[in-house]
Amino acid sequence: MTVFEAYITNLGKYAEGQLVGETLEAVLNKGGHASSVADIINLVHNLDCYDLHPGVTDDETLGRIYVEDMELLDVPDNVLPYFDFEAYGRDMRINEGGHFAPTGYLTRSGDFKEVYHGIEDIPAEHRIFAYPKLNIREQMAAYKEVIDRSSLEGERLHPRKEHDDR
């Protein structure tokens, strides 16, 4: 499978669920992988490297999920009412390198692989158009032809006004 085929496959896979769109939005909100089209293509190909926890928008909620739901920390029931979930959530966020986005809490869960480097990674059959390969003389001749045609069209649209001798 070529890089571009993998890209299209992932777009199809990701287009099926709203969570993928929210994950993409969260990663872009974090500010990563958005400086070029190639970065965004690679990001779409690597969205499975991120985990998004929708609705988690603050440290306290994050701490509660980790302690109460995921049971990552064993807190005795008699201590639970006094436990500082916000501080625990903040520590977890800092240690994980997590990010609160408008759509939820984002963490990185895998290795990001750069698979798209440029147009050369797109197979010819998937390209919308291709530039002709001309040498410099042919290019200059083509430019001259375009310029000559445009100047002739300009003369036809705006003919020169000749003045009668008085």
FENQUISUL-V124683 format. One record per residue. N is the residue number from 1. RES is the residue in three letters. SS is DSSP state (A for helix, B for strand, O for the rest). PHI is phi as a letter, one per 40 degrees, with the letter a starting at -180 (999 if undefined). D_FIRST is the distance of its C-alpha to the first C-alpha in Angstrom with 1 decimal. Layout:
N:RES:SS:PHI:D_FIRST
N:RES:SS:PHI:D_FIRST
This chain:
1:MET:O:999:0.0
2:THR:O:c:3.8
3:VAL:A:c:6.6
4:PHE:A:c:8.2
5:GLU:A:c:6.1
6:ALA:A:c:6.5
7:TYR:A:c:10.0
8:ILE:A:c:10.8
9:THR:A:d:10.0
10:ASN:A:c:12.2
11:LEU:A:c:14.7
12:GLY:A:c:15.1
13:LYS:A:c:15.5
14:TYR:A:c:17.9
15:ALA:O:c:19.8
16:GLU:O:c:21.1
17:GLY:O:b:23.5
18:GLN:A:c:26.1
19:LEU:A:d:25.8
20:VAL:A:c:22.5
21:GLY:A:c:24.4
22:GLU:A:c:27.1
23:THR:A:c:25.0
24:LEU:A:d:23.6
25:GLU:A:c:27.3
26:ALA:A:c:28.5
27:VAL:A:c:26.2
28:LEU:A:c:27.2
29:ASN:A:c:30.8
30:LYS:A:c:30.6
31:GLY:O:h:29.8
32:GLY:O:b:26.6
33:HIS:O:f:23.5
34:ALA:O:b:25.1
35:SER:O:c:26.5
36:SER:O:a:23.9
37:VAL:A:c:21.3
38:ALA:A:c:18.7
39:ASP:A:c:20.2
40:ILE:A:c:20.0
41:ILE:A:c:16.3
42:ASN:A:c:15.7
43:LEU:A:c:18.3
44:VAL:A:c:16.7
45:HIS:A:c:13.4
46:ASN:O:b:15.9
47:LEU:A:c:18.5
48:ASP:A:c:18.2
49:CYS:A:c:19.9
50:TYR:B:b:23.0
51:ASP:B:b:25.6
52:LEU:B:b:27.9
53:HIS:B:b:31.3
54:PRO:B:d:32.6
55:GLY:O:g:36.3
56:VAL:O:c:36.8
57:THR:O:b:38.5
58:ASP:O:a:41.0
59:ASP:A:c:41.7
60:GLU:A:c:44.1
61:THR:A:c:41.8
62:LEU:A:c:39.1
63:GLY:A:c:41.7
64:ARG:A:c:42.9
65:ILE:A:c:39.4
66:TYR:A:c:38.9
67:VAL:A:c:42.4
68:GLU:A:c:43.1
69:ASP:A:c:39.8
70:MET:O:c:37.6
71:GLU:O:f:40.6
72:LEU:O:c:39.2
73:LEU:O:b:42.8
74:ASP:O:c:45.7
75:VAL:O:b:48.5
76:PRO:O:d:51.6
77:ASP:A:d:52.7
78:ASN:A:c:56.0
79:VAL:A:c:54.2
80:LEU:A:d:51.6
81:PRO:O:c:53.9
82:TYR:O:b:54.6
83:PHE:O:c:51.0
84:ASP:O:c:49.7
85:PHE:A:c:46.3
86:GLU:A:c:45.8
87:ALA:A:c:46.3
88:TYR:A:c:43.9
89:GLY:A:c:41.3
90:ARG:A:c:41.7
91:ASP:A:c:41.4
92:MET:A:c:38.2
93:ARG:A:c:36.7
94:ILE:A:c:37.7
95:ASN:A:c:36.5
96:GLU:A:c:33.1
97:GLY:O:g:32.7
98:GLY:O:c:32.5
99:HIS:B:a:33.2
100:PHE:B:c:35.1
101:ALA:B:b:33.5
102:PRO:O:d:35.1
103:THR:O:c:32.7
104:GLY:B:i:33.3
105:TYR:B:c:32.8
106:LEU:B:b:29.5
107:THR:B:b:28.5
108:ARG:B:c:25.5
109:SER:O:b:24.2
110:GLY:O:a:21.2
111:ASP:O:c:19.8
112:PHE:O:c:18.5
113:LYS:O:b:15.6
114:GLU:O:c:15.4
115:VAL:O:b:12.0
116:TYR:O:b:13.2
117:HIS:O:b:16.0
118:GLY:O:i:16.8
119:ILE:A:d:16.5
120:GLU:A:c:15.0
121:ASP:A:c:11.6
122:ILE:O:c:11.7
123:PRO:O:c:10.8
124:ALA:A:d:14.2
125:GLU:A:c:13.7
126:HIS:A:b:13.2
127:ARG:O:c:16.2
128:ILE:O:c:19.5
129:PHE:O:a:21.6
130:ALA:O:b:21.8
131:TYR:O:c:24.7
132:PRO:O:c:26.6
133:LYS:O:c:27.0
134:LEU:O:b:30.8
135:ASN:O:c:33.0
136:ILE:A:c:35.6
137:ARG:A:c:38.4
138:GLU:A:c:36.4
139:GLN:A:c:35.4
140:MET:A:c:39.0
141:ALA:A:c:40.2
142:ALA:A:c:37.8
143:TYR:A:c:39.1
144:LYS:A:c:42.7
145:GLU:A:c:42.2
146:VAL:A:c:40.9
147:ILE:A:c:43.8
148:ASP:A:c:46.3
149:ARG:A:c:45.2
150:SER:A:c:45.4
151:SER:A:c:48.8
152:LEU:A:c:50.1
153:GLU:A:c:48.8
154:GLY:A:c:50.6
155:GLU:A:c:53.8
156:ARG:A:c:53.6
157:LEU:A:c:53.2
158:HIS:O:b:55.8
159:PRO:O:c:58.4
160:ARG:O:c:60.8
161:LYS:O:c:64.2
162:GLU:O:c:67.0
163:HIS:O:c:70.3
164:ASP:O:c:73.6
165:ASP:O:c:76.2
166:ARG:O:c:79.1
